[in-house]
């Protein structure tokens, strides 16, 4: 309810804004910027699920020391775009990505072998870090430094939570999975982000998710990805997911929520490949304390 007004409000001064330079570069609106502009009002009245409140916590710095290629990152947010994605997908997370620790074959191992990066498909504009590319890019599959991704998400000032499901397997299995995900990265880097290229295609993809599982069609070509289809594709190709129940091409049906513990339990006998599983949901804390970008935003990080 608006506060009562006792007198005529003072009219604020209009700031003088210099016109943009004629040839100044303009930030391209992402697919989700466009959808938020068109449908953002729906998020105001939506109540999508929230992350599991009883998840264990782990200090960000401690996690980074032990991070493995193939760990799944799941992000929760309450800004309009994040809430819209969570509403459309009826899940607690708006983004899914994979930890990538190591070097691509074309990269210098001395520089990258122990660097913790993130393999993701995103519509957002982020500074990338792979194969000599260090500019801001968007609308594609990319590798970014984990710290860069965290700065991007927490720097918005919105309420963000980061959940990780750590890959659990013996050392030889982890090494094999890492090689598989490196191969997937080589095959998928720079491929376009699916949504935003064609509205009819986007609508068909979203509509199909409302059909019974038996009516879902697996895809046979892999020309583009959204965040969750990239994660599903990489986990299937690397043997983390059970290929019988999650065959290649079934990634098209994954949303971020499908990597949650509720949808894919730790002790599942049908979701994971032999000798491997995703561990319990763990919430990362003090994320910005060691990245130092103004006030530690992680201290604002509570579910609303």
Secondary structure, DSSP 4 states (H G I P E B T S, - for coil): -PPP--SPPPPPPPPP-PPPPTT---PPPPHHHHHHHHHHHHHTT-------TT-EEEEHHHHHHH--TTPEEEEEE-SHHHHHHHHHHTSS-SEEEEEEES--TTS-HHHHTT-EEEEEEESS-EE--BTTB-SEE-SEEEEEEHHHHHHHHHTT-S-EEEEEE-EE--HHHHHHHHHHHHHHHHHHTTPEESTTS-HHHHHHHHHHTTS-GGGPPPPS--SEE-HHHHHHHHHHHTTSB-TTTS-TTGGGG--GGGGSTTTS-TT-SSSB-TT-EE---EEEESTTTTT-SSS-GGGG----
